[in-house]
Amino acid sequence: MKPTLVILAAGLGSRYGGLKQLVPVGPDGSTIMDYTVYDALRAGFGRIVFVIRPDTEAAFRESVSHRFGRTIEVAYAHQRLDMLPAGFSVPPGRTKPWGTGHAVLAAAPLVSESFAVVNADDFYGADAFASLGAFLRDAEDDAPPVYAMVAYSLGATLTEGGSVSRGVCHCTEDGWLEKIVELTAVTKRGHGGEYSDESGQTRSLNADQPVSMNMWAFTRAFAGQLERAVVSFLRLHGTSNRLECYLPVVVGDLIQQGLARVKLLSGGNTWCGLTNPGDAERATEVIRALVRRGEYPPNLWS
């Protein structure tokens, strides 16, 4: 059975200032999501599940139907604040989504096979999807389960446009993820980056530091582990108006507890994304350069 690709597209776009998931970046008006689906098809994925907000479904359906809606099976999962396990409720005043871990859990009822997870506003490149597809074709239900992540060099994922969130990876010499530290405000400094720690002190990050761009591959075992992780998060932080259940944190906790292993995959060669308003210009330049080199057709779905 071909794996499914889960695309996280429910973000509010607060830094970007709008529905960045549908911003055109290709010469034919294609979005980053169009290139994601195109690369996923070439890598052997057989189905797409979009995680969206209910109020954006009409816009997504219109965009998909005009482009690749007849090329691959598409389903939609809604991420809602009140979509919580039994015994939990939304705290008064909370408007912020519950995070990427909760978003993947929203898609779980629509996924019955091995699957990958990516962000809608990140362009990952064909090589990254080829690595994910190859991993999932050979994935087995091991104990503990073996998952995978495509890592990128920090320096290749920072722009002058503003701060970004990055999952900083610590790995073994033979390519296994040991832990991942989620940093929510990393800015570009020279070829590398910097951030402020909990005490307010500025810390530097090397350009070649591997980071997670939320590009994961999971077997079916992950759904149950994720549900338990979200329940644990809500028990600790379910009354918070701002804390989120991040997918990299969930995976990192599983590693620390010996409940999963995560293999780092190659292929993280080209990246661009839409986080801040100025990022669209750079994303357009990156995509159009790839089109000129013949890596994508000028008219993606014609």
Secondary structure, DSSP 8 states (H G I E B T S, - for coil): ---EEEEE-----TTTTS-GGG-B-STTS-BHHHHHHHHHHHTT--EEEEEE-GGGHHHHHHHHHHHTTTTSEEEEEE--TT---TT----TT--S---HHHHHHHHGGG--S-EEEEETTEE--HHHHHHHHHHHHH----SS-EEEEEEEEGGGG--TT--EEEEEEEE-TTSBEEEEEEEEEEEEETTEEEEE-TTS-EEEE-TT-EEEEEEEEE-TTHHHHHHHHHHHHHHHHTT-SS----HHHHHHHHHHTTS-EEEEES-----EE-SSTTHHHHHHHHHHHHHHTTSS-SSTT-
